[in-house]
Amino acid sequence: MSETKTIHERLEEARVKGAAELEAVERGEGDVTKLKAISEEVTELEATIKAADEARAMFKSMGTARESVKAAEVETPAPAGSLGEQVAAAFVKSGTLSALGAQREHTRAEFYASKAPGDPTTTTNSVTGTGLSTVLTDVDKNVVTPYLLPLSVSSWLSKGTVSGNSVSYFVANEWTSSSGRPGVVGENGKKPGATAPAFDTKTVPLRKIAGWVCLSDEMAEDAAFLASVINEQLLYELARAEEEQIISGTGTGNDLTGILTTAGIFSETMASAKATDVLESIYKVKTKIKTASGLDADAIIINPEDIATLRLAKDENGQYFFGGAGYGMYGNGAYEPETRIWGIPVIVSNAVPAKTVLIGNSTGATVYRKGGVRVEVSNNVNDDFLYNRFRTLAEERVTLAVKQPKAFGKIILK
């Protein structure tokens, strides 16, 4: 197995390849496309090294321990495990908290109350007695987090990566009678003129989604707790914001243009709130998608409130459409927790507004990412270090390209 190359080694190798390819192009033997790709790779590697150097210079003022953490992120492969575990392991292993504490230009004295074995521990914020002994408050790092609804939209759609700051793609227009279409021609008859549909070029910029949390030094002393905060809270909220943008982004300001707000998708507004009418409308939109795009809808995305309304809907005989609490419809078969409508899997998501149903095929849109999720840790914000706390920032750059608007449809419920 070959050793992992550092960024500087990769840069030098790319420069050598670029010089050789340039000579080949000048001789008329090279590939201009390949030369352009090498040039882009060199530019990106130089930018990465510049960012690393700037980060390294910044962290020198915070101690060599934090500098080593940043250098490890840039120059060495990430260890196995979740992103939160990787950050926590590097953060704790490097002794960053100890280094930060050692550099503070003040003395922090700690006093512990003396007690006999078996005596209960009393926690107080005051200084009592002639011994002036202060009892520090223990921090229980077992945080009870609320239920987190699974996020599935990003994994449902197609995925892509980019190296630039935007993505351009093509959307084919439909054949129309005005543009001329092939037709039947009799003997000696004149052939009809046919003009192939034009392609619309669309460009979507990358958007940054970011957020941070503030933690105390005491909390970060436990690597498992720090990893839990990053994975279960920070990264989850980042993914939830991404899902909301993919589905419902307005396309204004810094928002993505979400699927629901993309021009050209099918739209149907309900005149009735009856469950039977809703189910029929879903089937009609599913049929429109198949007819216009040739794609079968492979997901129905719906708000938790609306799927509950459908699950609890009954027919004229008082039977639940999707089966009862413990059995299938009319007592046939076992209860199915995963709802399907017209055989299509249902994704329950708060990213879809209430009274709205989204239907579509996953290949109709692509989520593009530049790199992965970036996590940074710092106590150099405002007066954080005075309060023994630091901030963990997570951010990503993504965009959405709806390449086949006719692969999606929405229903507005009454």
Secondary structure, DSSP 8 states (H G I E B T S, - for coil): ------HHHHHHHHHHHHHHHHHHHHTT-S-HHHHHHHHHHHHHHHHHHHHHHHHHHHHHTT-HHHHHHHHHHHHS---SS-HHHHHHHHHHHTTHHHHHHHHSSS----------TT------SS-BTTTTB-------------------HHHHSEEEE-SSSEEEEEEE----GGG-------TT----------EEEEEEE-EEEEEEEEEEHHHHTSHHHHHHIIIIIIHHHHHHHHHHHHHH-BSSTT--B-STT-TTSEEEE-S---HHHHHHHHHHHHHHHHHHHS----EEEE-HHHHHHHHT-B-TTS-BTT--SSBSGGG-SB--SS-EETTEEEEE-TTS-TTEEEEE-GGGEEEEESS--EEEEES-STTGGGGTEEEEEEEEEEEEEES-GGGEEEEE--
